Amino acid sequence: MLSNVIKSILVCGAGTMGAGIAQLAIESEFDTFLFDTDKYALENARIRIDNSLQKHIEKEKLKNDEKDRMLSHLKLSDNFKGIQADMIIEAIVEKIEDKLSLFKDLSQHFPPETILATNTSSLQVTEIAAAVPQKRRVIGMHFFNPPAAMKLVEIVKTTYSDAVILEAAVAFVKRLGRIPVLVKDSPGFIVNRIARQYYLEAFRIAEDQMADFRTIDYLLENAGFRMGPFALTDLIGQDINYATTQSLYRAFFQEPRFRPSVLQAGLIKAGHLGKKSGKGFFEYE
């Protein structure tokens, strides 16, 4: 497979990440299908993408005709059967059983040359690849939230991965204007493995009542971080961030440094998931 054959993509999952990845793709003028079984989620994703592009116009980074051209590349669907795509990027819920089910389904409906990429942040890509007949075409393609602002993309290779497919994925990410980093399949890959301590140590400081959330964020932002851990996890979603921590904790056999925070668990039980729910560590309008 040559890198220039990727002309159309299918994004599975119309949540925050899926919509963000789809937006990146249409901005680079890839024909893009956004799939979700939830029609309400699809419509919300369309509105989110439209609003995001409109903000570019207001900041004079984009013209109206450019926005219209980009949106013409976006197609929404609640059924991927019959769609033709050179690459599929899965961005559904971070549960291995759901991802395995989807990849098995995708492998039956798309030809062997179609690249299958998972946007998982912590699950083993090798386990997903092992579940499909054409294991060589499965890779990880981990975007960061929000995709429109975050430049890094981790491209994860398994023991099955085809070198030519990895090359095509690297070229695709570069065409999106992002920076691809090739990594081996390992729990949390590079960024999430390192970032866990940024979050968890901050949570433990708060649990020990050494300082409040806003103070800890302020100190770390003034130390050079763009966002403090409490504001950042509110942006990511406390449920999503917590699930990633749980995944790494299991993968590293309950190693103490990856122990999930009871403080964060309490937020989730109360339904305080961050910006998307209006309240997390902080409150939002």
Secondary structure, 3 states (H helix, E strand, C coil): CCHHHCCEEEEECCCHHHHHHHHHHHHCCCEEEEECCCHHHHHHHHHHHHHHHHHHHHCCCCCHHHHHHHHCCEEEECCCCCCCCCEEEECCCCCHHHHHHHHHHHHHHCCCCCEEEECCCCCCHHHHHHCCCCHHHEEEEEECCCCCCCCEEEEEECCCCCHHHHHHHHHHHHHCCCEEEEEECCCCCCHHHHHHHHHHHHHHHHHCCCCCHHHHHHHHHHCCCCCCHHHHHHHHCHHHHHHHHHHHHHHCCCCHHHCCCHHHHHHHHCCCCEHHHCECCCECC
